[in-house]
């Protein structure tokens, strides 16, 4: 894209317009500045709310992919890529899933997590190449993330996924974007002009974080990774998480700390299994068998 075309493209984007309410922000004191930022941030959940039907549709597609052995793949550049990597990296400890189940890819690779990689987002072929490296297939779901909705790297990835007949989802902050026209599902969180013109790490980034939280959390709930509102598949991999697993067992069963500790030991520190054993009265082997029969869904297993 020529410089002139790029200028014209930016001029049409909501996220690149100047915010009338922050035109004099450089004349304000600290409290007045953060007050404006806070007021603008309050618009973000409302923009996300308008996208709930599309977000729910995306969740249904992701769950269907998980059930057929597919993966959820996030791809983006800059802030968008970092948020995808962040959300993916939090799934294994929170839900006890394989690191391969939800994968985050950022333009420029791991070094781009800490510092910008010049020109990484401008290469559409690299988007395809990065998907090929992880053997992306039609079983998987691709979520392309870009506030602008026009990042070439992400568009290249979406086009490649589309060519494989994989489910494609676009998360952008500008309406009617190029990404939205490619994707099967377009989640367009139009948050309006940023406090600092074009600084899409702010409201647009916050909206992206909220959407990604919903995509993984709702999908994992539907996959049976929680009981009531408890993270029963949490991996007790450090001192804090071991304490959390203990507390989860106590909260779910209303048992004593001693009972929870003893049962967790017998359940190999598996909180869900410990809860199943306590509430059903079954021993470990029988509890495992019943949980497996219900695809790990504790509520359904207990109902039987």
SVG drawing of the C-alpha trace seen along z (x, -y; Angstrom):
<svg xmlns="http://www.w3.org/2000/svg" viewBox="-29 -24 42 72">
<polyline fill="none" stroke="black" stroke-width="0.4" points="0.0,0.0 1.4,-3.4 1.8,-6.2 -1.1,-8.1 -3.4,-5.1 -2.4,-4.4 -3.1,-8.0 -6.6,-7.7 -7.2,-4.4 -6.3,-5.9 -8.4,-8.9 -11.5,-6.7 -10.9,-4.7 -12.9,-5.5 -9.8,-4.6 -7.7,-7.2 -10.1,-10.2 -9.4,-12.9 -11.4,-12.8 -13.0,-16.2 -13.1,-15.5 -9.3,-15.2 -8.1,-18.0 -6.7,-20.0 -5.5,-17.0 -1.9,-18.3 -3.0,-21.4 -4.6,-19.3 -3.2,-18.1 -2.9,-14.4 -6.3,-14.0 -8.0,-15.7 -6.1,-13.5 -7.0,-10.2 -10.6,-11.4 -10.9,-11.8 -9.3,-8.4 -11.6,-6.8 -14.7,-8.4 -13.6,-7.1 -12.9,-3.6 -16.5,-3.4 -17.6,-3.3 -15.7,0.0 -18.1,2.5 -21.0,0.9 -19.3,1.4 -18.6,5.0 -22.2,5.5 -23.3,4.7 -21.2,7.6 -22.6,10.3 -24.5,12.2 -21.4,12.5 -19.2,13.4 -21.7,16.1 -21.7,17.4 -17.9,17.5 -17.9,19.4 -20.2,22.1 -17.8,22.5 -14.8,22.8 -16.5,25.4 -17.4,27.4 -13.8,27.3 -12.5,28.4 -14.9,31.4 -13.6,32.6 -10.0,32.2 -9.3,28.8 -7.6,25.8 -8.3,22.1 -5.6,20.0 -5.2,16.3 -3.1,14.2 -2.2,10.5 0.5,7.9 1.7,5.5 -0.7,5.0 -3.3,7.3 -0.8,10.1 0.4,9.7 -3.2,9.9 -3.8,13.1 -0.6,14.7 -1.6,13.6 -5.0,15.1 -3.7,18.4 -0.9,18.7 -3.4,18.4 -5.6,21.3 -3.3,24.3 -3.0,23.2 -6.6,22.0 -8.3,24.9 -5.8,27.7 -5.7,28.0 -2.8,28.7 -0.8,25.6 -1.6,26.7 -5.4,26.3 -5.3,22.5 -2.3,20.9 -1.3,17.3 0.8,16.1 2.3,12.7 3.9,11.1 7.6,11.1 7.7,14.1 8.4,14.2 10.8,11.3 7.9,9.1 6.3,9.7 8.8,7.3 9.8,4.9 8.3,3.9 9.6,5.7 9.9,3.3 7.6,4.2 6.4,7.5 2.8,6.6 3.1,5.6 3.8,9.1 0.6,11.1 2.6,14.1 4.2,14.3 0.7,14.7 0.2,17.8 3.7,19.1 3.2,18.8 0.0,20.8 1.7,23.5 4.4,23.8 1.9,25.0 0.1,27.2 -3.1,25.2 -6.0,27.2 -9.7,27.1 -10.3,28.5 -9.0,25.4 -10.6,22.0 -8.6,18.8 -9.2,15.5 -7.6,12.6 -7.1,9.6 -6.4,6.0 -7.9,2.8 -7.6,1.3 -9.2,4.4 -6.7,4.1 -3.3,5.4 -1.8,7.3 -0.2,10.0 -3.6,10.9 -5.4,10.7 -2.9,13.1 -3.5,15.5 -7.3,15.2 -7.2,15.7 -5.1,18.9 -7.5,20.3 -10.4,19.5 -8.8,21.4 -8.7,24.5 -12.4,24.1 -11.5,23.4 -13.8,21.2 -12.5,17.6 -13.3,14.9 -12.2,11.2 -11.9,8.9 -11.6,5.3 -12.5,1.8 -13.5,0.3 -16.8,1.1 -16.8,2.8 -13.1,3.6 -11.2,5.7 -10.9,8.4 -14.6,8.5 -15.3,9.0 -13.1,12.1 -14.1,13.7 -17.1,15.9 -17.8,14.0 -17.0,10.3 -16.7,9.0 -16.5,5.2 -16.1,3.4 -16.5,-0.1 -15.2,-2.0 -14.8,-5.4 -11.9,-7.7 -9.0,-7.1 -7.9,-9.6 -4.6,-9.9 -5.3,-9.8 -4.5,-6.4 -3.3,-4.9 -5.3,-1.7 -3.6,0.1 -6.1,-1.9 -9.8,-1.5 -9.4,0.8 -7.0,3.0 -9.3,3.1 -12.1,4.2 -10.0,6.9 -9.1,8.2 -12.7,8.3 -13.7,10.2 -10.8,12.8 -11.7,13.3 -15.2,14.2 -14.2,16.5 -12.0,18.7 -13.9,18.5 -17.3,19.3 -15.8,22.1 -14.1,23.7 -17.3,23.5 -19.2,25.3 -16.4,27.9 -17.0,28.7 -14.0,26.9 -16.0,25.4 -18.5,26.5 -21.0,23.9 -18.6,20.9 -15.5,22.7 -12.3,23.4 -12.3,27.1 -9.7,28.0 -7.1,25.5 -3.6,26.9 -2.1,26.9 1.3,26.1 2.5,23.6 1.9,22.7 -0.9,20.2 -2.7,22.6 -2.4,25.4 -4.1,23.2 -6.7,22.3 -7.4,25.9 -7.9,26.7 -10.3,23.8 -12.2,24.8 -12.8,28.3 -13.9,26.8 -16.2,24.3 -17.8,27.0 -18.4,29.6 -18.6,27.5 -16.2,30.0 -13.4,29.4 -9.9,28.4 -8.6,31.7 -11.1,33.7 -10.3,31.6 -6.5,32.1 -6.8,35.8 -9.1,36.2 -6.9,34.1 -3.9,36.3 -5.9,39.4 -7.0,37.6 -3.4,36.6 -4.2,32.9 -7.0,33.0 -9.7,30.7 -12.5,31.8 -11.8,35.5 -11.6,34.7 -15.0,32.9 -16.5,35.9 -15.2,38.3 -16.5,36.3 -19.9,35.5 -20.6,38.9 -18.9,41.1 -17.1,43.0 -13.5,44.1 -11.0,42.7 -11.3,45.3 -15.1,45.2 -15.1,41.4 -12.7,41.2 -14.8,43.6 -18.0,41.6 -16.4,38.3 -15.0,39.7 -18.4,41.0 -19.7,37.4 -16.7,35.8 -15.4,34.4 -18.6,32.4 -18.9,32.6 -22.5,31.4 -23.8,34.1 -21.7,36.8 -23.0,36.0 -26.6,35.8 -26.3,39.5"/>
</svg>
